[in-house]
């Protein structure tokens, strides 16, 4: 029986996930999530998380992930229909009356899905047969070894006009069914249907539940009219709703801790091979299939991640694609729902970077992102030369219009303020004001003859910029925070000091306090769960600021080629230096207020000298060479 999505959502909205799971698993609240021991494996430290807001559970020990229905299927061995019936009863929602026509349509879809699954297995087999040699060589040449083919279910469609058709018909399929799946093309002149995919490397396309619903094919012939060919729209497959690689991306997003080499980001790339490259580097990645990112796909992405990263090629086509996404996304933006942009450098795509430089380089490049507002402003600014008042006014008008397309009123106002503030900073130099003529007042050097000027005063936008500058994060403190988020166990030996001093920057005090609270409450705290919790608690913007500031620190413990033991040792040294600096600042301040004689002055000078030496070593980078011999 097939259930309407609205019916299933109604059930889920009435029954809390933690209430259902809490009947069989002892759960303990941890921020916005619940944590408990895995119901699937035997473990001593809890690694089973339940999130009511997002409606999913994730078990790090077994890798299992799902919703209310799949939990009952997994733990009580219920069928899908049985699980839905159980939850409908708990929710007080009546089961829909049987619909014979809907049941018939579902039966037809199941039949089509069967042929698609059989076709996928056949394509996989063809890749390993003699006729697939060139395809195998191509994949290996592209840096994709045979050991990875099964993971992504790669296949090959031979050049024969009816090779797949003949195989499936021999298995009992009817040509009309295969046309409906998109596997065959029915000529308009009424001729016999023939295979859609011929002489192509095959990429199966799965829906969010992992069921194959279509295929994509890359031509082996460089002169082929279409390098990539996707299946058509069918009753099972909608290009505008699905994203290639979603099931594996979902698994990576929820099951690979950053401390194990993963990345908490969800990245949208442009092609099948780019998705595969990212996923091989433990980066959750998906791709649209031959179309610009649609509104439905954006909503799917936001259900998995509050701020997915859109990665486009740096050429003109990539910039145009990014521009289309900006226009399409603007009306949909909401507080906590946005995008970031990343461009892989050197004219490469993710597949090139993985093959030539390795997974660490790919992760590092995709971590360098631009916020949505920055990308929007730069796009509008660069549309034309801003060399006349009319063009400057045109930019200001465009910025207002773009902000006004955002449906959420509060966010629209925030964007207007932000974009117009950037506009003022771009064109408005600090204003000056002419003082009244005063004969006895001396002429100010640097002023124009005959004019006297008071000191310039800041505009409101200048004041806002000054406030942002005054609250900019200390790079070393940001680097310490970033490393602690990636590897929370760095804090284990420093909890008492950390609880008092945090990361050494007052702007990070609230973040440090939240981390301490979580660390003391949880026996097990992995990077992925910590970062998700902090984002949900309102620290998303601060985490972005931390990434930016940390990049300026030059801290060796953030580099990809450093062993975990070395990184932890370097982090400890930097943590101790920053705490020593804070102690010296406090001592200098205290000594200034208690000067009683020459000896007190000498003590103050000694404190200031030590403080200044440490500050110089941090600014110059010699801190790291000094620390090479530290324990």
N, C-alpha and C positions, 0 to 999 in steps of 0.2 A: 504494500500500500504506500502511495506517495502522499506526503503531507505538504500543504501549502506553507511557504516560508513564514507567512504572517501568523499562522497557527502555532508554529514552533517557537517563534519569538514571543508570542503571548504567554506560552507556558514558561519560558525562561525568565520572563519579566516578573512572574508571580512567585517563582520558587528560587530562593537564594542558593547558590552553588555550595556555599559553606555549610548551610543547614543540612543539605542532602548528604554531602560528604562527611560532615561532622557526626553523622549517625554511626559511621563505621571507622572513622579515623579521628583520633584525638588531635584537635587543631588548637594552635595558640596564635592569637593575633600578633602580627608584627607589622606595625605601620598600617598601610591599607591592604595588606595581604594577610593570609593565614598560613602557618607552616606546621607541618607534622611529619611523622615517620611515614615512609613510603608504604602504600598498601600493596605494592607490586614486588618489592624486594625486601630482604632483611637488612636493616641498617640500624646503627646506633645514634648517628647524628641526623637530624631531620633535613631532608632535601626535597620534600614534597610541598609545593606552594599552591595556594588557591587564591584567586583574585575575583571577587564578586563583581567589581566594576567592569572588568573586561570579559567576565563570564568564562574563564578557562582555568584549568588546573595544569600544572607542569611538574613532572617528577624527574629531577636531575639524575637520580640513580639508575632509572631504567630508560630515560629518554622519552617516556610516554607523555602525551599532551592531548588535551581535548576539552569538551564541554560536558554539561550535565548528562546528555544522552550517552556519549561515548564512555563516561565514567561507569555508568550502570552496565553498559555492554561489556566493559573490561572486567569489572569486579564481580558481577553477578551472572555473567554469561547469558545476558538477555539478548534477544534479537533487537533490531532497531525499532520495530513496531511495538514490541513488548516494553522497551524502555520508555517510549513515548506514552504508551497507555499508563504506565506506572506514574510518570510525572504529571500527566493530565489529571489523574485522580487526585494527586497531592495538591495541585494548583486549583482544583475545582473548575477545570475547563472541560466542557463536554467534547467528546471525540466527534470529529466530523462524520456525517452520514456517508456510508459507502457510495462512491460515484462510479458506476460501471464504466462510463466513458473515460474517466481519469485513470481507472485501473487498467483499461485497455491501452491507453497512451503510455502508461508506465511500463507495461509489458513490452510494448514496441521499443521504448527507449532502452530497456534492459537487453533486448535482442540486438539493437544497434551497438550498445556498449560491448557486447560479447564479440562482435565481429571486429571492432576496433582493437580490443585486447588481443585477439588472435592475429590480427595484422601486425601489431607491435612485436609479437613474438617471432613472426615470420621475417620481418625486417631485421630483427636482431640476428636471426640465423643466417640471413643472406650476407650480412656484413662479414661473417666468418667463413663463408664459402669462397671458392676460387674466384667467382665473379666480383667479389667485394675487395679484391686486393688493392686496387687504386684508391678506394675509399679508406681502407685501413692505412695505407701509406700517407694519405692526406692528413688523417687524424694524428698519426704519430709525428708527422712533420710539423703539425700545429702544436706540438707539445702535449698531446693528450694520449697517454699510454693506454694499452689494452686493459690494464687493471681497472681503469675508470669507466670503461664503456658501459658495463652493466649497471653501474650506479645511476647513470643518466639514461639507460635503456636506448642507447644509440643504435641505429640500424642503417641498412642500405636498401634502396629500391633499384633493382636491376633495370636495364634499358628496354626489356621486352614490353610490348604494348599491353599485353594482358596477363603478365606473369602473376601478379597478386590476384587479379580477378579469377584466373583459372584455379588457383590454390583455394580460395575461399568458397567458390562455387562447388568444388569437390568436397568441401566440408559441410555443404548444405545451405550456403547463403544464396539468396536470390539477387540478381543484378539490381533490381529496384532498391533493395535494402542498402546495397553498397553505394549506390548513388546518393541515398539519403545520408549516409555517414560522411560523404565527401571523399571517399576512397576512389570512386570512379567518376568519370565525366560522361554525361549523356549528350551526344552531339545534337545540335538544334535541328539537323536534318532528319532526325529519327534513326540514325545509324546505331550500331551496337556500342554500348558503353565501353570505355577503356580506362586503364589505370591513370590516375591523376599524377602520381609521383613516379618518375622514371629517371634512372641514372642520377640519383640524388642521395646524399647522406641524410638520414632521417632523424628528426628530433621529435619524440612523442610529447604531446601537450596534455597535461593533466589538470583536472579541476581541483578545487580546494580540498576535496576529500581524497585526492590521489587517483581518481579514475581517469583513464585515458579517454579524451573526448575528440581529439584531432591530432594532426601531425604538421610539422614544418619540414621542408626539404631544401638542402643546399645543393645547387647544381654542381656536378663534376666537370661539365664542359664550360670552360671560361667564356665561350661565345654564346652561352644560353641566353635567351631573351630575358629571363628572370633569374637572377642569382639565387634569391630565396623565394620559395613558394609556400604559402600557408593554405591549410584547408579552408573551405568556404564556411559561411554561417550555416549552422544546422540546428536541429532541435536540441542537440547536446552541447553545441559549441557556439559561443558568442565572443567575437574578438574584443568587443568593447567592455566586457565584464571580467574576463580572465586575464591573468598575467602568467607568462611562461616562467616555470621554476618555483611557483608558489608553495607547493607542499614541502620541498626541501628547504626553501627559505624560512618557512614557518618553523621547521624543526631546528634549523641553525639559530634562528633568532631567540628561541626559548631554551635551547639546551647546550649551547657552547659558551661557557664563561669566558670573559675577556682575558682572564689570567691564564687560560689555556691556549691563547693565541687567536681567540675569536674576536668578533667585533660586534658591539651592541647595535650598530647602525643597520638600517634596512635600506639597501641601495637599489635604485632603478637604473638599469643600463639599457643599451640599444639593441643587443642581439643575443642569439642563442649561445654563441661561443663566449660572449662576455659574461653571461649568467653563469655558465659552467666554470669559467676561470675564477670568478668571485667565490662561488660555492666551494671550489677546491681549496681556496685560501681561507675557508671558514668565515666568509662574509655572506650574510643573508642578502641575496640579490634576486631580482625578477626583471622581466622585460615585457613591454607591450609587443604585440605581434603585427608589425607593419602599419600601425596607426599611431597617431598622437595619443598621449595619455588622456583617457576620458574621465568625465566626472565620476562615473561608477567605479572605475579603477582607483581613483583617488580615495574614494570612501573605503574601498577594500584595504588600501595601504594604511589609512589612518586607523583602521580597526586593529592593526598590528603594531603600529609605531606612531608616536605623536608628531614626528618630524622626519619623514623619510628623506634620503639624500638622492637627488636626481643627477646622474652622471651622464654628460653628453660629450661627444667629440668636440675638439676645439676648433673645427672648421666651420665654414659658413652654414652648412646644413645643421650642425650641432647647435649653433647659436640660434638658428631659426626655430629648431625644435624646442629649445629652452624658452624662447619668447612665446611660443604657442602655449606652453604649459603655464607660464606666468599669467597670461590672459584668461585661460580656462580655470585656473585655480583661485584667482583673486576673489570672485564672488563667494567661494566656498570656505575661505579661511575663517577660522574661529579661534578663540583663545585656546592655546594648547594644541592647535592643529595647523601645521604649516609644512613647508619644505625647506631643504637646504640644497645647494648646488655644488657640484664638484666637477672639475675638468682634469682629466688625466693629461699630464704634461708631455711635451715633445711630439705632438701629433699622433700619439699612440692611443690604443683603446685598452681596456682592462686585460683582454686576452694577450695582447702584445707584452704588456708589462709583466704579467705572470710568467710568460714564456722566457723573456729576456732578463728579468731582474729578480724574479722570485716572489713568493707570497708576502714577505715582510714589506717589500717595496710597494706592492699593490695596496696593502692595508694602509701604509703611511700616506700614499697619495690620495686615497679616498677619504682619509681623515681630515684633509685640508679642504674645508667646506666654506661656502659663502652663504650667509643668511638670506632669506627670501627678500626682505626689505632692501638689502644691499644690491641684490641682483636687479630688482625692479628699478631702483634709482639709477644705477649705471646704464641700464637699457634706455631709459628715457633721456638721460643726459647725453648719451652718445648718438642719438638719432640724427642730429644735425649740428653744425658748428654754432656755438653760442657766442657769436661775434656781433650781435646787435641787440638793442633793447627789445625789439619785437620777438626775436628768437628766445631771449631769456624769459620774456613773459609767456611765450608759448610753452616752455618747459614747465613753468610754474602752473600753468593751466592744466597741462597733461598730468602732472603729479596729483593735483586735486581730483581730476576725473578718475584716475586709477584708484585712489583711495576711496572715492565715492562708490565704486563698484562692489566693495566689500559689504555683504549683507548684514553682518553683525555690526550694530551701530557703535558699540564701544571700541571695537577693534578698528573700525573705519576712522574714528576720531584719532585713535592712537597712531594710525598710519599717516593721517594728514599732518599731525604734529611732527612726526618723525621726518617725513619727506620734505616738508617745508623748512624744517630746521636744517636739514642737509643743504637745501637750496640756499638759505641765508648764509651758511658757512662757506658755500662755494663762491658766492659773489660779494658778500658784504665784508669789507675790511673793517677793523675796529674803528668806530666813529670817533670823531673829535669835535670839540665844540669851541667856538671862538669866544675868548674872554673879552669883556668890555675894555676899551682902551684906558690904560692907566699910565700917565706920563712918568711917574716915579718907579714904575716896574721895569726891571731890566729885560732886554731882549733875550729870548730863549734861543740858545745855539741850536741850529738845525731847523729853525722855523723860517718862514718866508719873511723878508724884510718888511717892517711895518706892521707885522701881525704878532699877536701874543696868543699862545694856546695853553689851555689847561691840559692836564694829563687826560689821555683818552679814557672813556668809560665803556664798559661792556654793554652790549645789547642783551635782551633776554635770552637769545639763542647762545650768545657768548657765555652768559652765566651758566646756562645748561651744560655747555661744553666743558666749562671749568669744573662743574660738579662731577661730570663723568671722568675728567682727568684726575680729580682729587680722589675718586674712589677706584681708580684703576688698580688692578690686583698686582701685588709684588710678584715678579716672574718666578723667583725661587719658591715662594710660598705656593704659587699655583702649580709649579712642577711637583712639589711634595704632595699636594692634594691630588693631582692627576694620577701619580704613581700609587697613592694609597687607594684610590678608587679602582684602579686596575688590579691591585693585589692587596686586599684589605688586611691580610695576615702580616703585612709590614708593621702594623700598629701593635701587634700582640705584646711585644716587649717594651712598649712605650706608653701604655694606656694611661698610667698615672700622670706622666708628664704631659701627654697629649690632652688629657682632660682639663689641665690647668692652662696650657699655652696654645692649644690648637695647632694651626699651621703657621702661626707667627704673623698673621695678617688679620686685623679686626674684621675686614670684609668677609672673612671665611669662618667667623666664630659660630654663626648659626649652623652652617654646614657641619662644622666639626662637632658641635653638640648633638646634632641628629645622628651622625655616624657613631659617636660614643654610645648614644642611647640604643641604637640598633645592635652594636657590637656586644654590649653587655647583656642584651635580652636574648640574643641568638647564639646557640652553640656553633652553628655553621653559617657563615656569611660569605657568599660568593659575589664576584664583581657584578655579574649581570643582575642579580636580585637587588643588590645595593643601588646600582644606577637607576634601575626602574623605580625603586621606592623613592629615591631622591627627586626624580623627575615628577612623580605623582605628588610629592609634598611641596612642589612649587620651586624647586631649585634648577629647573631646566635652563633658564637663562644664565644662572651663575655657572653651571657646568660648561656652557659654551664659552663664557668669559675665561674660565680656567684653562680650557684647551688653547685659546688664543694666547693668553699670557704665558703659559708653560712653554710654548714654542719659542719664546724669546730667551728662555733661561739657559739654553745650551746644556741642560742637565744630562750627564751620560747615562743615568739610570733609566731614562726614557727611550734610549736607543734600542732598536730591534736586535742588534747583534751582541747584546750584553747578556751574560748568563743570569739566571734568577738570583743565585747566591751573590754574585758581584753587584747586581742592581740593588739588592736589599742592603748590602754593606755600604754602598755609596749613598743610598737614601738615608740610612741611619746617620752617616757623617753629616750630611746636609741638614738633617733635622736637628742635630745637636748644635751645629753652627748657628742656625736660625734662632734656636732657643737661647744660645749664648748671647746673640745680638740683642734679643729682647731683654735679657737680664741686664746687659750693659747699659741699654737705653734707660731702663728703670733706675739703675745705680747712678748714672750721670745726672738724671733729673733730681734724684734725692740729694746727691752731693751738692748740686747747685743751690739747693734750698737750705743747706746746713754748713755754709762756709764760715769757719771760725778762726782761721789763721793760715799761715803759710803751709803747714803740713796738710791741711784740708785742701788747699789749692793744688798742691803736688799730687795728692791722691786723685783729685778730679781730672787732672791732666793725664795721669796714667790710664784712668778709665776711658777717657776720650780717645787716647792714642790707640788702645786696644780695640775699641769700637770702630774707629776709622780704618784700621788695618783690615779688620774683618769685612767691613763694607766694601773696601777697594777690592779685596779678593773675590767677593761675590760679583761685583760689577765687571771686573776684568776677566773673570773666568778662571783665575789662578786658584780659586777655591778647589776646583776639581783636581788639579795637579798636586795641590797641597794634601788633598785627601787620599791620594793614591797609596800613601804609606800609613794611613790611619787604620786602626783596627776595624 
